[in-house]
Amino acid sequence: METADLSQHISRRFNEDLERVRAQVLTMGGFVEQQLAKAVSALVEGDSTLGEAVARDDFQVNKMEVSIDEECSRILATRSPAAGDLRLIVAIIKAITDLERMGDECEKIGYIASRLAAQERPADKYREVKHLGRVVQNLVHDSLDAFARMDPEAALRVARQDRLVDEEYEAIQRQSITFMMEDPRAIRRVIDVMWVVRALERIGDHAKNICEYVIFMVHGKDVRHVKLEDVETELRKRGGQA
């Protein structure tokens, strides 16, 4: 992914500190992307070994979060960043929390996938879950790309896509309830699938959060709990004033 240049500081080392910690966030994000892809694949392919590996590797996500958090604390203590630099550090601290929670959801999917691998797969081979997984994977990738480029317009476009995740999630939930009513023997498996799609929906929410941090990082505006339409209007106003 392309990375945006940070403004130069009087201290070259300060600039290097900021670049390094941003690179670490993107490395962590890339690993979470891999975990998500593997977790969905483990479910769809009925691969218990892969599912267990995803769950087992979650400790690496946790380790990266702690390392980046410590680095941010060091920068805050020794560099006393202000304005845009401070917003960058705050956004990074928030983003790694969301990435860690994505990792937790991937771990959950991995465990469920390993358990479902021992059961007969449905005729559709989890087609809807596979499609939702692909949508969520794209959402995560695009949110990290917007973060890398510090692109608030791209972040807003990506955040809008979370609605598609919510719609597919609700459709699968309704379909799952119908399956359980028609075949009570499938209740256990269907409930597991419902937990998987819930995990995917939550990963989408965390990706949307990262997009909101990008807007905060660039414009200094906290857009949490604000309608996306209002955010778009505000960004257009700022663009017109530039």
C-alpha positions as CSV (number, residue, x, y, z in Angstrom):
1,M,0.0,0.0,0.0
2,E,1.1,3.5,-0.8
3,T,2.0,5.7,2.2
4,A,1.7,9.4,2.4
5,D,4.7,11.6,3.3
6,L,4.6,13.2,6.7
7,S,5.6,16.8,7.0
8,Q,9.3,17.3,8.0
9,H,10.1,18.2,11.6
10,I,13.0,20.0,13.1
11,S,14.0,16.6,14.5
12,R,14.5,14.1,11.7
13,R,14.3,11.3,14.3
14,F,10.8,12.5,15.3
15,N,9.7,12.1,11.6
16,E,11.3,8.7,11.5
17,D,9.4,7.7,14.7
18,L,6.1,8.7,13.2
19,E,6.8,6.9,9.9
20,R,8.0,3.8,11.8
21,V,4.9,3.5,13.9
22,R,2.6,4.0,11.0
23,A,4.4,1.3,9.1
24,Q,3.9,-1.0,12.1
25,V,0.1,-0.3,12.1
26,L,0.0,-1.3,8.4
27,T,2.0,-4.5,9.1
28,M,-0.5,-5.4,11.9
29,G,-3.4,-4.6,9.5
30,G,-1.9,-6.8,6.8
31,F,-1.6,-9.7,9.3
32,V,-5.2,-9.3,10.4
33,E,-6.3,-9.3,6.7
34,Q,-4.5,-12.6,6.3
35,Q,-6.1,-14.0,9.5
36,L,-9.6,-13.0,8.1
37,A,-9.0,-14.6,4.7
38,K,-7.7,-17.8,6.3
39,A,-10.6,-18.0,8.8
40,V,-13.2,-17.7,6.1
41,S,-11.4,-20.2,3.9
42,A,-11.2,-22.7,6.8
43,L,-15.0,-22.5,7.2
44,V,-15.8,-22.8,3.5
45,E,-13.3,-25.5,2.8
46,G,-14.0,-27.5,6.0
47,D,-10.3,-27.2,7.0
48,S,-10.0,-27.8,10.7
49,T,-6.2,-27.5,10.7
50,L,-6.4,-24.1,9.1
51,G,-9.1,-22.9,11.5
52,E,-7.0,-24.0,14.5
53,A,-4.0,-22.2,13.1
54,V,-5.9,-19.0,12.8
55,A,-7.1,-19.2,16.4
56,R,-3.6,-20.1,17.6
57,D,-1.9,-17.2,15.8
58,D,-4.1,-14.6,17.4
59,F,-1.4,-14.0,20.0
60,Q,0.7,-12.4,17.3
61,V,-2.0,-9.7,16.8
62,N,-2.1,-9.1,20.5
63,K,1.7,-8.8,20.6
64,M,1.7,-6.3,17.8
65,E,-0.9,-4.2,19.6
66,V,1.1,-4.0,22.8
67,S,4.3,-3.2,20.9
68,I,2.7,-0.3,18.9
69,D,1.0,1.0,22.0
70,E,4.3,1.1,23.9
71,E,5.9,2.9,21.0
72,C,3.1,5.5,20.9
73,S,3.5,6.0,24.7
74,R,7.2,6.6,24.2
75,I,6.6,9.2,21.5
76,L,4.0,11.0,23.6
77,A,6.4,11.1,26.6
78,T,9.6,12.1,24.7
79,R,8.3,14.2,21.7
80,S,5.2,15.9,23.1
81,P,3.5,16.0,19.7
82,A,1.0,18.7,18.9
83,A,-1.7,19.4,16.3
84,G,-1.7,16.9,13.4
85,D,1.1,14.8,14.9
86,L,-0.9,14.4,18.1
87,R,-4.0,13.4,16.1
88,L,-1.9,10.9,14.2
89,I,-0.8,9.2,17.5
90,V,-4.3,9.2,18.9
91,A,-5.7,7.7,15.7
92,I,-3.0,5.0,15.7
93,I,-3.8,4.1,19.3
94,K,-7.5,3.8,18.5
95,A,-6.9,1.9,15.2
96,I,-4.7,-0.8,16.8
97,T,-7.5,-1.4,19.3
98,D,-9.9,-2.0,16.5
99,L,-7.4,-4.2,14.7
100,E,-6.9,-6.3,17.8
101,R,-10.6,-6.8,18.1
102,M,-10.8,-7.8,14.5
103,G,-8.2,-10.4,15.4
104,D,-10.4,-11.7,18.2
105,E,-13.3,-12.1,15.8
106,C,-11.0,-14.0,13.4
107,E,-9.9,-16.2,16.3
108,K,-13.6,-16.9,17.0
109,I,-14.3,-17.8,13.4
110,G,-11.2,-20.1,13.3
111,Y,-12.5,-22.0,16.3
112,I,-16.0,-22.4,14.9
113,A,-14.6,-23.4,11.5
114,S,-12.5,-26.2,13.1
115,R,-15.5,-27.5,14.9
116,L,-17.8,-27.3,11.8
117,A,-15.2,-29.1,9.8
118,A,-16.1,-32.4,11.6
119,Q,-19.7,-32.0,10.4
120,E,-21.2,-32.5,7.0
121,R,-21.1,-29.3,5.0
122,P,-24.5,-27.9,3.7
123,A,-25.3,-28.2,0.0
124,D,-24.5,-24.5,-0.7
125,K,-21.1,-24.9,1.0
126,Y,-21.7,-21.7,3.0
127,R,-22.0,-19.7,-0.2
128,E,-23.6,-16.7,1.5
129,V,-21.0,-16.6,4.3
130,K,-18.2,-16.8,1.7
131,H,-19.6,-13.8,-0.2
132,L,-20.0,-11.8,3.1
133,G,-16.5,-12.7,4.0
134,R,-15.2,-11.4,0.7
135,V,-17.1,-8.1,1.2
136,V,-15.7,-7.7,4.6
137,Q,-12.2,-8.5,3.5
138,N,-12.4,-5.8,0.8
139,L,-13.7,-3.4,3.5
140,V,-10.8,-4.1,5.8
141,H,-8.3,-3.8,3.0
142,D,-9.7,-0.5,1.7
143,S,-9.9,1.0,5.2
144,L,-6.3,0.3,5.7
145,D,-5.4,1.7,2.3
146,A,-7.2,5.0,3.2
147,F,-5.3,5.0,6.5
148,A,-2.0,4.5,4.6
149,R,-2.7,7.4,2.2
150,M,-4.4,9.6,4.8
151,D,-7.3,10.0,2.4
152,P,-10.5,11.2,4.1
153,E,-12.5,11.1,0.9
154,A,-11.6,7.4,0.3
155,A,-12.3,6.7,4.0
156,L,-15.8,8.1,3.7
157,R,-16.5,6.0,0.6
158,V,-15.3,2.9,2.4
159,A,-17.3,3.7,5.5
160,R,-20.5,3.8,3.4
161,Q,-19.9,0.2,2.3
162,D,-20.5,-1.0,5.9
163,R,-24.2,-0.7,5.1
164,L,-23.8,-3.5,2.6
165,V,-22.3,-5.7,5.3
166,D,-25.1,-5.0,7.6
167,E,-27.7,-5.8,5.0
168,E,-26.1,-9.1,4.1
169,Y,-25.7,-10.0,7.7
170,E,-29.4,-9.4,8.4
171,A,-30.4,-11.4,5.3
172,I,-28.3,-14.4,6.4
173,Q,-29.7,-14.2,9.9
174,R,-33.3,-14.3,8.6
175,Q,-32.4,-17.2,6.3
176,S,-30.7,-19.1,9.2
177,I,-33.9,-18.8,11.3
178,T,-35.9,-20.3,8.4
179,F,-33.4,-23.2,8.1
180,M,-33.7,-24.0,11.9
181,M,-37.5,-24.0,11.6
182,E,-37.5,-26.3,8.7
183,D,-34.9,-28.7,10.0
184,P,-34.4,-28.8,13.8
185,R,-31.5,-31.2,13.3
186,A,-29.5,-28.4,11.8
187,I,-30.0,-26.0,14.7
188,R,-26.5,-26.5,16.2
189,R,-24.7,-25.9,12.9
190,V,-26.8,-23.0,11.9
191,I,-26.2,-21.3,15.3
192,D,-22.5,-21.6,14.7
193,V,-22.9,-20.0,11.3
194,M,-24.9,-17.2,12.9
195,W,-21.9,-16.6,15.2
196,V,-19.6,-16.5,12.2
197,V,-21.6,-13.9,10.3
198,R,-22.0,-11.9,13.5
199,A,-18.2,-11.9,13.8
200,L,-17.9,-10.7,10.2
201,E,-20.4,-8.0,10.8
202,R,-18.4,-6.8,13.8
203,I,-15.2,-6.8,11.8
204,G,-16.9,-4.5,9.3
205,D,-17.8,-2.2,12.1
206,H,-14.2,-2.0,13.2
207,A,-13.1,-1.3,9.6
208,K,-15.6,1.6,9.5
209,N,-14.1,2.9,12.8
210,I,-10.7,3.0,11.2
211,C,-12.2,5.1,8.4
212,E,-13.5,7.5,11.0
213,Y,-10.1,7.8,12.5
214,V,-8.7,8.8,9.1
215,I,-11.1,11.7,8.9
216,F,-10.2,12.8,12.4
217,M,-6.5,12.5,11.7
218,V,-6.7,14.7,8.6
219,H,-9.4,17.2,9.5
220,G,-9.4,17.1,13.3
221,K,-13.1,16.3,13.4
222,D,-14.5,13.5,15.4
223,V,-17.2,11.9,13.2
224,R,-18.2,9.1,15.5
225,H,-22.0,8.9,16.0
226,V,-22.4,11.4,13.1
227,K,-24.5,10.4,10.0
228,L,-22.3,9.8,7.0
229,E,-24.4,12.2,4.9
230,D,-23.5,15.0,7.4
231,V,-19.9,14.0,7.3
232,E,-19.8,14.2,3.5
233,T,-21.5,17.6,3.6
234,E,-18.9,18.9,6.0
235,L,-16.0,17.6,4.0
236,R,-17.4,19.2,0.9
237,K,-17.6,22.5,2.7
238,R,-14.0,22.2,3.8
239,G,-12.9,21.3,0.3
240,G,-14.6,24.4,-1.0
241,Q,-12.9,26.6,1.5
242,A,-9.4,25.2,0.6
